[in-house]
């Protein structure tokens, strides 16, 4: 029904939509549950909802098909919490 | 997407202080993300309206179109879309959610 999507594909799709972003993608269950952290100056001054919508827009139809679950964290700044995940 | 569904969703969202569109019910969530949000809301002890999207495919799709948001759960407070599970978790941790909900906690509901 759905085809698996590679974490690298998710990363490149997000980078296509938000070129300056620092993106980390982890697969945490099966091949369709992902944990994604996106840090970008493009998020500055935007609400969390707007930030997440930018990421969803970059992923396009994949959000409805290949990605079953996406735990998403966005940030305009590199905080200690996000740096931890970026290792 | 029929306008009727979007209108019905809008009525529910605007007509209730806190509305959660979720998979399953607060008593029996059918998804880990929905479960997380019900647990957070329970910790504030406020009443809220829960809509189980699994009961109606048109609502399940309709709520995604309504918020222009691809995932469920979705939390609304005073008619405003707050976010999905990740955002609710962040706002719970940061204290922002408490600020939003605190005024609603002072409403005493007689037994």
N, CA and C atoms of all chains as a GROMACS GRO file, in nm:
protein
  594
    1UNK      N    1   0.084  -0.120   0.000
    1UNK     CA    2   0.000   0.000   0.000
    1UNK      C    3   0.087   0.125   0.000
    2UNK      N    4   0.181   0.130   0.094
    2UNK     CA    5   0.273   0.242   0.094
    2UNK      C    6   0.415   0.189   0.073
    3UNK      N    7   0.499   0.273   0.016
    3UNK     CA    8   0.636   0.232  -0.003
    3UNK      C    9   0.723   0.299   0.102
    4UNK      N   10   0.825   0.229   0.145
    4UNK     CA   11   0.911   0.283   0.250
    4UNK      C   12   0.987   0.404   0.198
    5UNK      N   13   1.013   0.495   0.288
    5UNK     CA   14   1.090   0.615   0.253
    5UNK      C   15   1.216   0.614   0.339
    6UNK      N   16   1.330   0.646   0.279
    6UNK     CA   17   1.457   0.642   0.350
    6UNK      C   18   1.476   0.772   0.429
    7UNK      N   19   1.533   0.764   0.550
    7UNK     CA   20   1.558   0.886   0.627
    7UNK      C   21   1.634   0.993   0.547
    8UNK      N   22   1.728   0.948   0.461
    8UNK     CA   23   1.803   1.045   0.381
    8UNK      C   24   1.713   1.120   0.283
    9UNK      N   25   1.610   1.049   0.234
    9UNK     CA   26   1.515   1.113   0.142
    9UNK      C   27   1.438   1.222   0.215
   10UNK      N   28   1.398   1.193   0.340
   10UNK     CA   29   1.326   1.292   0.420
   10UNK      C   30   1.415   1.414   0.440
   11UNK      N   31   1.541   1.388   0.474
   11UNK     CA   32   1.634   1.498   0.496
   11UNK      C   33   1.649   1.583   0.370
   12UNK      N   34   1.665   1.520   0.254
   12UNK     CA   35   1.687   1.598   0.133
   12UNK      C   36   1.561   1.674   0.092
   13UNK      N   37   1.444   1.616   0.118
   13UNK     CA   38   1.318   1.687   0.087
   13UNK      C   39   1.307   1.813   0.172
   14UNK      N   40   1.341   1.800   0.302
   14UNK     CA   41   1.332   1.916   0.390
   14UNK      C   42   1.432   2.023   0.347
   15UNK      N   43   1.554   1.978   0.310
   15UNK     CA   44   1.657   2.073   0.268
   15UNK      C   45   1.618   2.145   0.138
   16UNK      N   46   1.541   2.076   0.055
   16UNK     CA   47   1.495   2.137  -0.069
   16UNK      C   48   1.399   2.253  -0.037
   17UNK      N   49   1.314   2.230   0.064
   17UNK     CA   50   1.217   2.334   0.102
   17UNK      C   51   1.277   2.442   0.189
   18UNK      N   52   1.372   2.402   0.276
   18UNK     CA   53   1.434   2.497   0.370
   18UNK      C   54   1.586   2.479   0.358
   19UNK      N   55   1.645   2.545   0.258
   19UNK     CA   56   1.785   2.516   0.221
   19UNK      C   57   1.887   2.536   0.332
   20UNK      N   58   1.864   2.631   0.424
   20UNK     CA   59   1.968   2.659   0.524
   20UNK      C   60   1.953   2.571   0.648
   21UNK      N   61   1.859   2.478   0.646
   21UNK     CA   62   1.826   2.403   0.767
   21UNK      C   63   1.934   2.302   0.806
   22UNK      N   64   1.946   2.282   0.937
   22UNK     CA   65   2.021   2.168   0.989
   22UNK      C   66   1.916   2.062   1.023
   23UNK      N   67   1.927   1.946   0.960
   23UNK     CA   68   1.822   1.845   0.971
   23UNK      C   69   1.879   1.714   1.024
   24UNK      N   70   1.815   1.659   1.125
   24UNK     CA   71   1.849   1.523   1.168
   24UNK      C   72   1.724   1.438   1.161
   25UNK      N   73   1.739   1.319   1.107
   25UNK     CA   74   1.626   1.227   1.094
   25UNK      C   75   1.663   1.094   1.158
   26UNK      N   76   1.577   1.049   1.249
   26UNK     CA   77   1.596   0.917   1.308
   26UNK      C   78   1.473   0.834   1.281
   27UNK      N   79   1.497   0.708   1.249
   27UNK     CA   80   1.386   0.615   1.231
   27UNK      C   81   1.372   0.542   1.365
   28UNK      N   82   1.254   0.543   1.425
   28UNK     CA   83   1.245   0.483   1.557
   28UNK      C   84   1.154   0.362   1.568
   29UNK      N   85   1.081   0.332   1.462
   29UNK     CA   86   0.997   0.212   1.467
   29UNK      C   87   0.964   0.173   1.324
   30UNK      N   88   0.998   0.050   1.287
   30UNK     CA   89   0.972   0.006   1.151
   30UNK      C   90   1.044   0.096   1.052
   31UNK      N   91   0.984   0.120   0.937
   31UNK     CA   92   1.048   0.208   0.839
   31UNK      C   93   0.958   0.326   0.804
   32UNK      N   94   0.859   0.354   0.891
   32UNK     CA   95   0.771   0.466   0.858
   32UNK      C   96   0.742   0.556   0.978
   33UNK      N   97   0.818   0.537   1.089
   33UNK     CA   98   0.804   0.626   1.205
   33UNK      C   99   0.935   0.703   1.220
   34UNK      N  100   0.926   0.834   1.212
   34UNK     CA  101   1.047   0.914   1.213
   34UNK      C  102   1.047   1.022   1.320
   35UNK      N  103   1.167   1.052   1.364
   35UNK     CA  104   1.187   1.162   1.459
   35UNK      C  105   1.276   1.262   1.387
   36UNK      N  106   1.228   1.382   1.373
   36UNK     CA  107   1.299   1.479   1.291
   36UNK      C  108   1.322   1.608   1.370
   37UNK      N  109   1.445   1.658   1.364
   37UNK     CA  110   1.477   1.788   1.423
   37UNK      C  111   1.522   1.880   1.311
   38UNK      N  112   1.460   1.996   1.303
   38UNK     CA  113   1.496   2.091   1.199
   38UNK      C  114   1.529   2.225   1.265
   39UNK      N  115   1.649   2.275   1.237
   39UNK     CA  116   1.690   2.404   1.290
   39UNK      C  117   1.718   2.496   1.172
   40UNK      N  118   1.655   2.611   1.171
   40UNK     CA  119   1.675   2.701   1.058
   40UNK      C  120   1.648   2.845   1.098
   41UNK      N  121   1.727   2.935   1.042
   41UNK     CA  122   1.703   3.078   1.065
   41UNK      C  123   1.572   3.119   1.001
   42UNK      N  124   1.524   3.042   0.905
   42UNK     CA  125   1.398   3.074   0.837
   42UNK      C  126   1.279   3.066   0.933
   43UNK      N  127   1.299   3.000   1.049
   43UNK     CA  128   1.191   2.987   1.147
   43UNK      C  129   1.178   3.109   1.237
   44UNK      N  130   1.277   3.196   1.231
   44UNK     CA  131   1.280   3.311   1.322
   44UNK      C  132   1.151   3.394   1.312
   45UNK      N  133   1.091   3.420   1.427
   45UNK     CA  134   0.971   3.503   1.431
   45UNK      C  135   0.844   3.430   1.392
   46UNK      N  136   0.854   3.302   1.357
   46UNK     CA  137   0.734   3.226   1.319
   46UNK      C  138   0.684   3.142   1.437
   47UNK      N  139   0.553   3.122   1.442
   47UNK     CA  140   0.497   3.037   1.547
   47UNK      C  141   0.539   2.892   1.522
   48UNK      N  142   0.526   2.810   1.626
   48UNK     CA  143   0.558   2.668   1.610
   48UNK      C  144   0.472   2.605   1.501
   49UNK      N  145   0.343   2.644   1.500
   49UNK     CA  146   0.253   2.588   1.399
   49UNK      C  147   0.305   2.623   1.259
   50UNK      N  148   0.345   2.749   1.240
   50UNK     CA  149   0.396   2.791   1.109
   50UNK      C  150   0.525   2.718   1.074
   51UNK      N  151   0.611   2.699   1.175
   51UNK     CA  152   0.737   2.627   1.152
   51UNK      C  153   0.711   2.483   1.107
   52UNK      N  154   0.620   2.417   1.177
   52UNK     CA  155   0.590   2.278   1.143
   52UNK      C  156   0.525   2.270   1.004
   53UNK      N  157   0.441   2.369   0.973
   53UNK     CA  158   0.378   2.367   0.841
   53UNK      C  159   0.480   2.381   0.729
   54UNK      N  160   0.589   2.456   0.754
   54UNK     CA  161   0.695   2.468   0.653
   54UNK      C  162   0.760   2.333   0.627
   55UNK      N  163   0.778   2.256   0.734
   55UNK     CA  164   0.839   2.123   0.719
   55UNK      C  165   0.741   2.029   0.648
   56UNK      N  166   0.614   2.033   0.689
   56UNK     CA  167   0.514   1.948   0.625
   56UNK      C  168   0.503   1.980   0.476
   57UNK      N  169   0.510   2.110   0.444
   57UNK     CA  170   0.501   2.151   0.303
   57UNK      C  171   0.617   2.094   0.223
   58UNK      N  172   0.736   2.094   0.284
   58UNK     CA  173   0.854   2.041   0.215
   58UNK      C  174   0.840   1.891   0.191
   59UNK      N  175   0.774   1.822   0.282
   59UNK     CA  176   0.758   1.677   0.268
   59UNK      C  177   0.643   1.642   0.174
   60UNK      N  178   0.554   1.735   0.151
   60UNK     CA  179   0.448   1.718   0.052
   60UNK      C  180   0.364   1.593   0.074
   61UNK      N  181   0.337   1.523  -0.034
   61UNK     CA  182   0.247   1.407  -0.029
   61UNK      C  183   0.301   1.293   0.056
   62UNK      N  184   0.431   1.295   0.083
   62UNK     CA  185   0.488   1.188   0.166
   62UNK      C  186   0.424   1.184   0.304
   63UNK      N  187   0.376   1.300   0.351
   63UNK     CA  188   0.312   1.304   0.482
   63UNK      C  189   0.186   1.219   0.484
   64UNK      N  190   0.123   1.205   0.368
   64UNK     CA  191  -0.001   1.128   0.364
   64UNK      C  192   0.023   0.982   0.327
   65UNK      N  193   0.140   0.953   0.272
   65UNK     CA  194   0.162   0.818   0.221
   65UNK      C  195   0.271   0.744   0.299
   66UNK      N  196   0.397   0.773   0.266
   66UNK     CA  197   0.507   0.689   0.315
   66UNK      C  198   0.539   0.712   0.463
   67UNK      N  199   0.502   0.831   0.514
   67UNK     CA  200   0.536   0.860   0.653
   67UNK      C  201   0.414   0.834   0.740
   68UNK      N  202   0.425   0.736   0.828
   68UNK     CA  203   0.310   0.707   0.913
   68UNK      C  204   0.309   0.799   1.035
   69UNK      N  205   0.425   0.821   1.092
   69UNK     CA  206   0.432   0.904   1.212
   69UNK      C  207   0.559   0.987   1.207
   70UNK      N  208   0.545   1.113   1.242
   70UNK     CA  209   0.659   1.204   1.239
   70UNK      C  210   0.661   1.285   1.367
   71UNK      N  211   0.758   1.256   1.451
   71UNK     CA  212   0.777   1.338   1.570
   71UNK      C  213   0.868   1.453   1.528
   72UNK      N  214   0.817   1.574   1.537
   72UNK     CA  215   0.889   1.687   1.479
   72UNK      C  216   0.924   1.791   1.584
   73UNK      N  217   1.048   1.834   1.579
   73UNK     CA  218   1.091   1.944   1.667
   73UNK      C  219   1.158   2.047   1.580
   74UNK      N  220   1.110   2.171   1.587
   74UNK     CA  221   1.171   2.276   1.506
   74UNK      C  222   1.224   2.385   1.598
   75UNK      N  223   1.327   2.452   1.551
   75UNK     CA  224   1.385   2.559   1.630
   75UNK      C  225   1.458   2.656   1.539
   76UNK      N  226   1.451   2.783   1.575
   76UNK     CA  227   1.524   2.884   1.499
   76UNK      C  228   1.668   2.894   1.550
   77UNK      N  229   1.688   2.847   1.672
   77UNK     CA  230   1.820   2.859   1.734
   77UNK      C  231   1.875   2.724   1.772
   78UNK      N  232   2.006   2.717   1.779
   78UNK     CA  233   2.068   2.593   1.822
   78UNK      C  234   2.077   2.592   1.973
   79UNK      N  235   1.977   2.536   2.035
   79UNK     CA  236   1.976   2.530   2.181
   79UNK      C  237   2.051   2.406   2.226
   80UNK      N  238   2.076   2.399   2.355
   80UNK     CA  239   2.150   2.283   2.404
   80UNK      C  240   2.072   2.155   2.380
   81UNK      N  241   1.939   2.165   2.390
   81UNK     CA  242   1.856   2.046   2.371
   81UNK      C  243   1.868   1.993   2.230
   82UNK      N  244   1.864   2.082   2.132
   82UNK     CA  245   1.870   2.036   1.995
   82UNK      C  246   2.011   1.989   1.958
   83UNK      N  247   2.112   2.053   2.020
   83UNK     CA  248   2.248   2.010   1.991
   83UNK      C  249   2.271   1.867   2.038
   84UNK      N  250   2.208   1.836   2.148
   84UNK     CA  251   2.221   1.702   2.203
   84UNK      C  252   2.176   1.597   2.102
   85UNK      N  253   2.061   1.626   2.039
   85UNK     CA  254   2.005   1.532   1.943
   85UNK      C  255   2.090   1.528   1.815
   86UNK      N  256   2.160   1.638   1.791
   86UNK     CA  257   2.235   1.648   1.664
   86UNK      C  258   2.364   1.569   1.664
   87UNK      N  259   2.404   1.513   1.774
   87UNK     CA  260   2.534   1.446   1.780
   87UNK      C  261   2.541   1.329   1.685
   88UNK      N  262  -1.392   1.778  -0.041
   88UNK     CA  263  -1.435   1.791   0.099
   88UNK      C  264  -1.562   1.875   0.105
   89UNK      N  265  -1.661   1.819   0.168
   89UNK     CA  266  -1.788   1.891   0.172
   89UNK      C  267  -1.780   2.006   0.272
   90UNK      N  268  -1.841   2.116   0.236
   90UNK     CA  269  -1.840   2.233   0.322
   90UNK      C  270  -1.915   2.207   0.451
   91UNK      N  271  -2.012   2.115   0.445
   91UNK     CA  272  -2.090   2.084   0.564
   91UNK      C  273  -2.002   2.033   0.676
   92UNK      N  274  -1.908   1.943   0.642
   92UNK     CA  275  -1.819   1.888   0.743
   92UNK      C  276  -1.732   1.999   0.804
   93UNK      N  277  -1.676   2.082   0.716
   93UNK     CA  278  -1.591   2.190   0.765
   93UNK      C  279  -1.670   2.285   0.855
   94UNK      N  280  -1.795   2.310   0.819
   94UNK     CA  281  -1.881   2.396   0.901
   94UNK      C  282  -1.907   2.331   1.036
   95UNK      N  283  -1.935   2.200   1.033
   95UNK     CA  284  -1.961   2.128   1.159
   95UNK      C  285  -1.837   2.132   1.248
   96UNK      N  286  -1.719   2.111   1.188
   96UNK     CA  287  -1.595   2.116   1.265
   96UNK      C  288  -1.576   2.256   1.324
   97UNK      N  289  -1.601   2.356   1.242
   97UNK     CA  290  -1.585   2.495   1.287
   97UNK      C  291  -1.678   2.525   1.405
   98UNK      N  292  -1.800   2.475   1.397
   98UNK     CA  293  -1.896   2.497   1.506
   98UNK      C  294  -1.845   2.436   1.637
   99UNK      N  295  -1.791   2.315   1.628
   99UNK     CA  296  -1.740   2.247   1.748
   99UNK      C  297  -1.618   2.322   1.803
  100UNK      N  298  -1.528   2.360   1.713
  100UNK     CA  299  -1.404   2.427   1.755
  100UNK      C  300  -1.434   2.563   1.819
  101UNK      N  301  -1.527   2.636   1.759
  101UNK     CA  302  -1.558   2.771   1.809
  101UNK      C  303  -1.652   2.768   1.930
  102UNK      N  304  -1.727   2.658   1.943
  102UNK     CA  305  -1.830   2.652   2.045
  102UNK      C  306  -1.785   2.591   2.178
  103UNK      N  307  -1.658   2.550   2.185
  103UNK     CA  308  -1.608   2.487   2.307
  103UNK      C  309  -1.470   2.543   2.341
  104UNK      N  310  -1.444   2.557   2.471
  104UNK     CA  311  -1.319   2.622   2.513
  104UNK      C  312  -1.197   2.541   2.472
  105UNK      N  313  -1.201   2.410   2.500
  105UNK     CA  314  -1.088   2.324   2.464
  105UNK      C  315  -1.142   2.206   2.384
  106UNK      N  316  -1.089   2.187   2.265
  106UNK     CA  317  -1.134   2.075   2.181
  106UNK      C  318  -1.012   1.996   2.136
  107UNK      N  319  -1.020   1.864   2.154
  107UNK     CA  320  -0.913   1.777   2.107
  107UNK      C  321  -0.969   1.679   2.005
  108UNK      N  322  -0.917   1.685   1.883
  108UNK     CA  323  -0.948   1.584   1.782
  108UNK      C  324  -0.843   1.475   1.796
  109UNK      N  325  -0.888   1.353   1.821
  109UNK     CA  326  -0.793   1.247   1.855
  109UNK      C  327  -0.837   1.113   1.796
  110UNK      N  328  -0.747   1.015   1.804
  110UNK     CA  329  -0.781   0.878   1.766
  110UNK      C  330  -0.816   0.802   1.893
  111UNK      N  331  -0.941   0.760   1.902
  111UNK     CA  332  -0.989   0.694   2.022
  111UNK      C  333  -1.053   0.795   2.116
  112UNK      N  334  -1.063   0.757   2.242
  112UNK     CA  335  -1.125   0.843   2.342
  112UNK      C  336  -1.024   0.869   2.454
  113UNK      N  337  -1.047   0.973   2.537
  113UNK     CA  338  -0.955   0.996   2.650
  113UNK      C  339  -0.943   0.872   2.739
  114UNK      N  340  -1.052   0.796   2.752
  114UNK     CA  341  -1.049   0.675   2.834
  114UNK      C  342  -0.971   0.564   2.764
  115UNK      N  343  -0.979   0.561   2.631
  115UNK     CA  344  -0.913   0.455   2.556
  115UNK      C  345  -0.854   0.510   2.425
  116UNK      N  346  -0.741   0.581   2.437
  116UNK     CA  347  -0.677   0.635   2.316
  116UNK      C  348  -0.629   0.521   2.225
  117UNK      N  349  -0.638   0.543   2.094
  117UNK     CA  350  -0.600   0.439   1.999
  117UNK      C  351  -0.467   0.470   1.931
  118UNK      N  352  -0.394   0.568   1.986
  118UNK     CA  353  -0.269   0.609   1.922
  118UNK      C  354  -0.183   0.673   2.030
  119UNK      N  355  -0.053   0.645   2.026
  119UNK     CA  356   0.036   0.696   2.129
  119UNK      C  357   0.041   0.847   2.136
  120UNK      N  358   0.029   0.913   2.019
  120UNK     CA  359   0.036   1.059   2.017
  120UNK      C  360  -0.088   1.119   2.081
  121UNK      N  361  -0.204   1.060   2.048
  121UNK     CA  362  -0.328   1.107   2.110
  121UNK      C  363  -0.324   1.082   2.261
  122UNK      N  364  -0.269   0.969   2.300
  122UNK     CA  365  -0.260   0.934   2.441
  122UNK      C  366  -0.177   1.037   2.517
  123UNK      N  367  -0.065   1.079   2.455
  123UNK     CA  368   0.020   1.178   2.521
  123UNK      C  369  -0.055   1.307   2.550
  124UNK      N  370  -0.134   1.352   2.453
  124UNK     CA  371  -0.206   1.479   2.471
  124UNK      C  372  -0.317   1.465   2.576
  125UNK      N  373  -0.387   1.352   2.577
  125UNK     CA  374  -0.491   1.334   2.680
  125UNK      C  375  -0.428   1.331   2.819
  126UNK      N  376  -0.308   1.273   2.830
  126UNK     CA  377  -0.241   1.268   2.960
  126UNK      C  378  -0.203   1.408   3.006
  127UNK      N  379  -0.156   1.490   2.914
  127UNK     CA  380  -0.119   1.628   2.948
  127UNK      C  381  -0.243   1.706   2.992
  128UNK      N  382  -0.352   1.693   2.916
  128UNK     CA  383  -0.474   1.766   2.951
  128UNK      C  384  -0.527   1.718   3.086
  129UNK      N  385  -0.518   1.589   3.111
  129UNK     CA  386  -0.566   1.534   3.238
  129UNK      C  387  -0.488   1.594   3.354
  130UNK      N  388  -0.359   1.623   3.331
  130UNK     CA  389  -0.276   1.676   3.439
  130UNK      C  390  -0.321   1.816   3.481
  131UNK      N  391  -0.393   1.886   3.393
  131UNK     CA  392  -0.444   2.019   3.428
  131UNK      C  393  -0.583   2.012   3.491
  132UNK      N  394  -0.645   1.896   3.481
  132UNK     CA  395  -0.776   1.879   3.542
  132UNK      C  396  -0.885   1.969   3.486
  133UNK      N  397  -0.873   2.002   3.357
  133UNK     CA  398  -0.978   2.085   3.295
  133UNK      C  399  -1.068   1.996   3.208
  134UNK      N  400  -1.197   2.032   3.204
  134UNK     CA  401  -1.284   1.959   3.112
  134UNK      C  402  -1.253   1.999   2.968
  135UNK      N  403  -1.266   1.906   2.876
  135UNK     CA  404  -1.248   1.940   2.734
  135UNK      C  405  -1.336   1.850   2.648
  136UNK      N  406  -1.357   1.897   2.528
  136UNK     CA  407  -1.437   1.820   2.433
  136UNK      C  408  -1.343   1.735   2.348
  137UNK      N  409  -1.363   1.605   2.350
  137UNK     CA  410  -1.279   1.515   2.270
  137UNK      C  411  -1.361   1.460   2.154
  138UNK      N  412  -1.304   1.468   2.034
  138UNK     CA  413  -1.371   1.414   1.916
  138UNK      C  414  -1.288   1.296   1.866
  139UNK      N  415  -1.350   1.180   1.858
  139UNK     CA  416  -1.282   1.060   1.809
  139UNK      C  417  -1.295   1.055   1.656
  140UNK      N  418  -1.186   1.087   1.588
  140UNK     CA  419  -1.191   1.094   1.441
  140UNK      C  420  -1.206   0.957   1.376
  141UNK      N  421  -1.177   0.852   1.454
  141UNK     CA  422  -1.186   0.717   1.397
  141UNK      C  423  -1.332   0.677   1.372
  142UNK      N  424  -1.425   0.750   1.433
  142UNK     CA  425  -1.566   0.715   1.417
  142UNK      C  426  -1.623   0.766   1.284
  143UNK      N  427  -1.553   0.860   1.220
  143UNK     CA  428  -1.608   0.919   1.098
  143UNK      C  429  -1.496   0.959   1.002
  144UNK      N  430  -1.481   0.886   0.892
  144UNK     CA  431  -1.374   0.915   0.796
  144UNK      C  432  -1.380   1.058   0.743
  145UNK      N  433  -1.501   1.115   0.733
  145UNK     CA  434  -1.510   1.250   0.679
  145UNK      C  435  -1.457   1.353   0.778
  146UNK      N  436  -1.471   1.325   0.908
  146UNK     CA  437  -1.414   1.414   1.010
  146UNK      C  438  -1.262   1.394   1.014
  147UNK      N  439  -1.219   1.269   1.001
  147UNK     CA  440  -1.076   1.238   1.004
  147UNK      C  441  -1.001   1.313   0.895
  148UNK      N  442  -1.061   1.317   0.775
  148UNK     CA  443  -1.000   1.393   0.666
  148UNK      C  444  -1.029   1.543   0.681
  149UNK      N  445  -1.152   1.572   0.722
  149UNK     CA  446  -1.196   1.711   0.730
  149UNK      C  447  -1.113   1.795   0.824
  150UNK      N  448  -1.072   1.737   0.936
  150UNK     CA  449  -0.997   1.814   1.034
  150UNK      C  450  -0.857   1.848   0.981
  151UNK      N  451  -0.805   1.761   0.894
  151UNK     CA  452  -0.674   1.789   0.832
  151UNK      C  453  -0.685   1.907   0.737
  152UNK      N  454  -0.796   1.912   0.663
  152UNK     CA  455  -0.818   2.024   0.571
  152UNK      C  456  -0.848   2.152   0.648
  153UNK      N  457  -0.926   2.137   0.755
  153UNK     CA  458  -0.968   2.253   0.834
  153UNK      C  459  -0.847   2.330   0.887
  154UNK      N  460  -0.751   2.256   0.943
  154UNK     CA  461  -0.635   2.322   1.004
  154UNK      C  462  -0.519   2.334   0.907
  155UNK      N  463  -0.533   2.276   0.786
  155UNK     CA  464  -0.420   2.264   0.696
  155UNK      C  465  -0.302   2.200   0.770
  156UNK      N  466  -0.332   2.089   0.834
  156UNK     CA  467  -0.236   2.022   0.921
  156UNK      C  468  -0.251   1.872   0.896
  157UNK      N  469  -0.143   1.800   0.866
  157UNK     CA  470  -0.160   1.664   0.814
  157UNK      C  471  -0.179   1.555   0.920
  158UNK      N  472  -0.168   1.589   1.047
  158UNK     CA  473  -0.169   1.482   1.146
  158UNK      C  474  -0.274   1.504   1.255
  159UNK      N  475  -0.299   1.395   1.326
  159UNK     CA  476  -0.390   1.393   1.441
  159UNK      C  477  -0.310   1.334   1.557
  160UNK      N  478  -0.320   1.383   1.677
  160UNK     CA  479  -0.420   1.474   1.734
  160UNK      C  480  -0.399   1.622   1.695
  161UNK      N  481  -0.506   1.697   1.716
  161UNK     CA  482  -0.503   1.842   1.701
  161UNK      C  483  -0.575   1.905   1.820
  162UNK      N  484  -0.508   2.002   1.882
  162UNK     CA  485  -0.566   2.068   1.999
  162UNK      C  486  -0.606   2.212   1.966
  163UNK      N  487  -0.727   2.247   2.006
  163UNK     CA  488  -0.777   2.384   1.987
  163UNK      C  489  -0.815   2.442   2.122
  164UNK      N  490  -0.776   2.567   2.147
  164UNK     CA  491  -0.818   2.636   2.268
  164UNK      C  492  -0.877   2.770   2.227
  165UNK      N  493  -0.999   2.796   2.270
  165UNK     CA  494  -1.073   2.918   2.233
  165UNK      C  495  -1.074   2.937   2.082
  166UNK      N  496  -1.099   2.831   2.009
  166UNK     CA  497  -1.113   2.840   1.864
  166UNK      C  498  -0.983   2.848   1.787
  167UNK      N  499  -0.871   2.853   1.860
  167UNK     CA  500  -0.742   2.867   1.792
  167UNK      C  501  -0.668   2.734   1.788
  168UNK      N  502  -0.613   2.700   1.672
  168UNK     CA  503  -0.535   2.578   1.660
  168UNK      C  504  -0.402   2.595   1.734
  169UNK      N  505  -0.380   2.510   1.835
  169UNK     CA  506  -0.260   2.519   1.917
  169UNK      C  507  -0.147   2.436   1.856
  170UNK      N  508  -0.180   2.315   1.812
  170UNK     CA  509  -0.078   2.232   1.751
  170UNK      C  510  -0.109   2.085   1.765
  171UNK      N  511  -0.014   2.004   1.722
  171UNK     CA  512  -0.024   1.860   1.737
  171UNK      C  513   0.052   1.815   1.860
  172UNK      N  514   0.076   1.686   1.868
  172UNK     CA  515   0.138   1.626   1.987
  172UNK      C  516   0.272   1.690   2.023
  173UNK      N  517   0.357   1.711   1.923
  173UNK     CA  518   0.491   1.763   1.952
  173UNK      C  519   0.484   1.904   2.012
  174UNK      N  520   0.400   1.988   1.950
  174UNK     CA  521   0.389   2.127   1.997
  174UNK      C  522   0.325   2.131   2.136
  175UNK      N  523   0.222   2.049   2.157
  175UNK     CA  524   0.157   2.045   2.289
  175UNK      C  525   0.258   2.002   2.396
  176UNK      N  526   0.340   1.903   2.363
  176UNK     CA  527   0.444   1.858   2.457
  176UNK      C  528   0.542   1.971   2.489
  177UNK      N  529   0.585   2.043   2.386
  177UNK     CA  530   0.680   2.152   2.407
  177UNK      C  531   0.619   2.263   2.492
  178UNK      N  532   0.491   2.295   2.462
  178UNK     CA  533   0.426   2.405   2.534
  178UNK      C  534   0.393   2.364   2.678
  179UNK      N  535   0.370   2.235   2.698
  179UNK     CA  536   0.349   2.184   2.834
  179UNK      C  537   0.479   2.197   2.914
  180UNK      N  538   0.590   2.160   2.851
  180UNK     CA  539   0.720   2.164   2.919
  180UNK      C  540   0.762   2.308   2.947
  181UNK      N  541   0.729   2.401   2.857
  181UNK     CA  542   0.775   2.539   2.872
  181UNK      C  543   0.686   2.622   2.963
  182UNK      N  544   0.566   2.570   2.994
  182UNK     CA  545   0.474   2.647   3.078
  182UNK      C  546   0.374   2.731   2.999
  183UNK      N  547   0.392   2.737   2.866
  183UNK     CA  548   0.300   2.817   2.783
  183UNK      C  549   0.158   2.761   2.786
  184UNK      N  550   0.149   2.629   2.787
  184UNK     CA  551   0.016   2.566   2.787
  184UNK      C  552  -0.056   2.595   2.918
  185UNK      N  553   0.020   2.594   3.026
  185UNK     CA  554  -0.040   2.623   3.156
  185UNK      C  555  -0.102   2.762   3.157
  186UNK      N  556  -0.029   2.858   3.097
  186UNK     CA  557  -0.081   2.995   3.089
  186UNK      C  558  -0.213   3.001   3.013
  187UNK      N  559  -0.221   2.924   2.905
  187UNK     CA  560  -0.343   2.924   2.824
  187UNK      C  561  -0.460   2.860   2.898
  188UNK      N  562  -0.428   2.754   2.973
  188UNK     CA  563  -0.534   2.674   3.035
  188UNK      C  564  -0.574   2.728   3.173
  189UNK      N  565  -0.481   2.795   3.241
  189UNK     CA  566  -0.507   2.840   3.378
  189UNK      C  567  -0.640   2.916   3.394
  190UNK      N  568  -0.672   3.009   3.302
  190UNK     CA  569  -0.799   3.082   3.320
  190UNK      C  570  -0.920   2.989   3.314
  191UNK      N  571  -0.906   2.878   3.245
  191UNK     CA  572  -1.018   2.784   3.232
  191UNK      C  573  -1.032   2.696   3.356
  192UNK      N  574  -0.923   2.687   3.432
  192UNK     CA  575  -0.928   2.605   3.553
  192UNK      C  576  -1.007   2.672   3.664
  193UNK      N  577  -1.018   2.804   3.656
  193UNK     CA  578  -1.088   2.875   3.764
  193UNK      C  579  -1.239   2.859   3.753
  194UNK      N  580  -1.286   2.815   3.636
  194UNK     CA  581  -1.429   2.789   3.620
  194UNK      C  582  -1.469   2.672   3.707
  195UNK      N  583  -1.553   2.699   3.804
  195UNK     CA  584  -1.597   2.590   3.891
  195UNK      C  585  -1.724   2.531   3.833
  196UNK      N  586  -1.719   2.402   3.811
  196UNK     CA  587  -1.838   2.335   3.758
  196UNK      C  588  -1.913   2.268   3.873
  197UNK      N  589  -2.034   2.314   3.902
  197UNK     CA  590  -2.109   2.253   4.010
  197UNK      C  591  -2.138   2.106   3.982
  198UNK      N  592  -2.141   2.030   4.088
  198UNK     CA  593  -2.160   1.886   4.071
  198UNK      C  594  -2.300   1.856   4.017
   0.00000   0.00000   0.00000
